Amino acid sequence: MIKVAIVVGSTRPGRKADTVAGWVHGIAKQRGDAEYDIVDIQDFNLPLLDEPIPPSQGKYTQPHTLAWAAKVAAYDAYVFVTPEYNHGPSGALKNALDFVYGEWNNKAAGFVGYGSAGGVRAVEQLRLIAAELQLATVRAQVQLSLFTDFEKFTTFKPDPSKEKGVNAMLDQLVSWGTALQTVRVKK
């Protein structure tokens, strides 16, 4: 059984990503096809990238980088819960992705975006970043609108139909995450 991290992709005060991630986790726990954990980037206190050697070399020196690398390495697939800020993902999520490299390689990624346009522009940018990190992204994604899935733009109350979208994304994610395990077999 694969391990899936549901990544809380915002550190902003008053963020909604933690609530959305909790909702995704609640749906995922009912499935029984993988182990699902919430991973909050805020817990790692990552500064702006401060490693002297590029992450692609895997020669991390900072304690926060080593802790983050170990956490990322522990999973086979990821669900990135991302807000859309100025047509893109949060700077904190981009920074967290940039901190390590090999730990992301040959794994699967799915997306849950939220914002005025459902977070689709943030997800599109994350797909480009994921490709460079050798993360295989699944087609299905969840789009949550601040207008219809958040009461008064603040209280998360997703339309019940969105649960079907989460399950469709997780179906693809578990399938790809399982298949990619064979690519990561040590030689």
C-alpha positions in Angstrom: 0.0 0.0 0.0 1.4 3.4 -1.0 1.8 6.4 1.3 0.2 9.7 0.1 0.9 13.1 1.6 -1.8 15.7 1.5 0.3 18.8 1.5 -1.0 22.0 3.0 0.3 24.5 0.5 0.0 27.8 2.4 1.5 29.4 5.5 -0.5 32.6 5.3 -2.4 33.7 8.5 -6.1 33.0 8.1 -5.3 30.4 5.4 -7.9 28.0 4.1 -5.5 25.3 2.9 -5.4 23.5 6.2 -9.2 23.2 6.3 -9.4 22.1 2.7 -6.6 19.5 3.4 -8.6 18.2 6.4 -11.6 17.8 4.2 -9.6 15.9 1.5 -8.0 13.7 4.3 -11.5 12.9 5.6 -12.6 11.6 2.2 -9.3 9.8 1.6 -9.4 7.9 4.9 -12.7 6.3 3.9 -11.0 4.7 0.9 -8.6 2.1 2.3 -6.4 2.0 -0.9 -3.4 3.9 0.6 -2.1 5.5 3.8 -3.0 9.2 3.8 -1.3 11.8 6.0 -1.5 15.6 6.2 1.8 17.3 5.8 1.8 21.0 6.6 4.7 23.0 5.2 4.2 25.5 7.9 5.6 22.9 10.4 9.0 23.0 8.7 9.7 26.7 9.0 11.5 26.7 5.7 13.3 30.1 5.0 13.8 31.2 1.4 16.1 28.6 -0.1 19.3 28.8 1.8 21.3 25.7 0.7 24.7 26.6 -0.8 24.5 23.6 -3.3 21.7 23.1 -5.8 19.0 20.7 -4.5 19.6 18.5 -7.6 22.9 17.4 -6.0 21.2 16.1 -2.8 23.9 17.5 -0.6 21.7 19.2 2.0 23.4 21.0 5.0 20.7 22.8 6.9 18.7 20.9 9.6 15.4 22.2 8.2 16.2 20.9 4.8 17.2 17.5 6.1 13.9 17.3 8.0 11.9 18.4 5.0 13.8 16.0 2.7 13.1 13.0 5.1 9.4 13.9 5.1 9.1 14.2 1.4 11.1 11.0 0.8 8.6 9.1 3.0 5.8 9.3 0.5 5.0 7.7 -2.9 2.5 10.4 -4.0 1.3 13.8 -3.0 -1.9 15.9 -3.1 -1.0 19.5 -3.2 -3.7 21.7 -1.7 -3.0 25.2 -3.1 -4.6 28.6 -2.9 -4.3 30.8 -5.9 -2.6 34.1 -5.2 -2.1 36.5 -8.1 -2.7 33.8 -10.6 -0.2 31.4 -9.1 0.5 29.1 -6.1 1.7 30.5 -2.8 5.3 31.5 -2.6 5.6 29.2 0.5 4.6 26.1 -1.6 6.9 27.0 -4.5 9.7 27.4 -2.0 9.0 24.1 -0.3 9.0 22.4 -3.7 12.3 24.0 -4.6 14.1 22.9 -1.4 14.6 19.3 -2.4 14.8 17.4 -5.7 15.5 13.7 -5.7 12.9 13.1 -3.0 10.2 14.1 -5.5 11.5 12.1 -8.5 9.4 9.4 -10.0 6.4 9.9 -7.8 2.8 11.0 -8.5 1.1 14.3 -7.8 -2.6 15.4 -7.7 -4.0 18.9 -7.0 -6.8 20.6 -5.1 -6.9 24.3 -5.9 -9.1 27.0 -4.6 -9.6 30.7 -5.4 -11.8 33.0 -7.3 -11.2 30.9 -10.5 -11.1 27.6 -8.7 -7.3 27.7 -8.3 -6.8 26.5 -11.9 -4.0 28.9 -12.8 -2.1 28.0 -9.6 -2.4 24.3 -10.5 -1.3 24.9 -14.1 1.9 26.5 -12.8 2.4 23.7 -10.3 2.1 21.2 -13.2 5.1 22.9 -14.9 7.1 22.8 -11.7 6.2 19.2 -11.1 7.4 18.2 -14.5 10.9 19.6 -13.7 10.9 17.7 -10.4 10.0 14.5 -12.3 6.6 14.2 -10.6 4.0 12.6 -12.8 0.8 14.7 -12.5 -2.6 13.1 -12.8 -5.3 14.6 -15.0 -8.1 14.8 -12.6 -8.0 17.8 -10.2 -10.4 19.5 -7.8 -11.4 23.1 -8.3 -13.0 25.0 -5.4 -14.5 28.4 -5.9 -14.4 31.1 -3.3 -17.8 32.1 -4.6 -19.6 28.8 -4.3 -17.5 26.6 -1.9 -16.8 29.2 0.8 -19.6 30.9 2.6 -19.0 34.6 2.6 -15.6 33.8 1.1 -14.3 32.5 4.4 -16.1 29.4 5.8 -15.4 26.3 3.8 -18.6 24.6 2.8 -17.9 22.7 -0.4 -20.6 21.6 -2.7 -21.3 17.9 -2.0 -20.6 17.1 -5.7 -16.9 18.0 -5.1 -16.3 14.8 -3.1 -16.7 12.9 -6.4 -13.9 15.0 -7.9 -11.6 14.2 -4.9 -12.2 10.5 -5.4 -11.6 10.7 -9.1 -8.3 12.4 -8.5 -7.3 10.0 -5.8 -8.2 7.0 -8.0 -5.7 8.3 -10.6 -3.1 9.3 -8.0 -3.1 5.9 -6.2 -2.9 4.1 -9.6 0.1 6.2 -10.8 1.7 6.2 -7.4 1.6 2.4 -7.2 2.9 2.0 -10.8 5.8 4.4 -10.2 7.1 2.4 -7.3 8.7 0.1 -9.8 10.6 3.0 -11.3 12.2 3.8 -8.0 13.6 0.3 -7.3 17.2 0.7 -6.1 19.8 -0.8 -8.4 
